């Protein structure tokens, strides 16, 4: 019989990998936009980055979308790379 910790271990690995992606995205946004974001303002689902913020900040992100994606994907493994920004 398997332990329940083995079951929850699968989720721990997934959460840790998502934390790595969020950290890289926060670092990339800080370097390119010279603005600090919090982890609560960043959501990643199925390779799509969603940023919660002011319309002014969202416009800045969309104007530099390609640069942000390229910079972040250089630091991420192929399985964790971002595909789009919404």
Secondary structure in CASP SS format (residue, H / E / C, confidence):
PFRMAT SS
TARGET T0000
AUTHOR 0000-0000-0000
METHOD secondary structure of the structure
MODEL  1
X C 1.00
X C 1.00
X C 1.00
X H 1.00
X H 1.00
X H 1.00
X H 1.00
X H 1.00
X H 1.00
X H 1.00
X H 1.00
X H 1.00
X H 1.00
X H 1.00
X H 1.00
X H 1.00
X H 1.00
X H 1.00
X H 1.00
X H 1.00
X H 1.00
X H 1.00
X H 1.00
X H 1.00
X H 1.00
X H 1.00
X H 1.00
X H 1.00
X H 1.00
X H 1.00
X H 1.00
X H 1.00
X H 1.00
X C 1.00
X C 1.00
X C 1.00
X C 1.00
X C 1.00
X H 1.00
X H 1.00
X H 1.00
X E 1.00
X E 1.00
X E 1.00
X E 1.00
X C 1.00
X C 1.00
X E 1.00
X E 1.00
X E 1.00
X E 1.00
X C 1.00
X C 1.00
X C 1.00
X H 1.00
X H 1.00
X H 1.00
X H 1.00
X H 1.00
X H 1.00
X H 1.00
X H 1.00
X H 1.00
X C 1.00
X H 1.00
X H 1.00
X H 1.00
X H 1.00
X H 1.00
X H 1.00
X H 1.00
X H 1.00
X H 1.00
X H 1.00
X H 1.00
X C 1.00
X C 1.00
X H 1.00
X H 1.00
X H 1.00
X C 1.00
X C 1.00
X C 1.00
X E 1.00
X E 1.00
X C 1.00
END
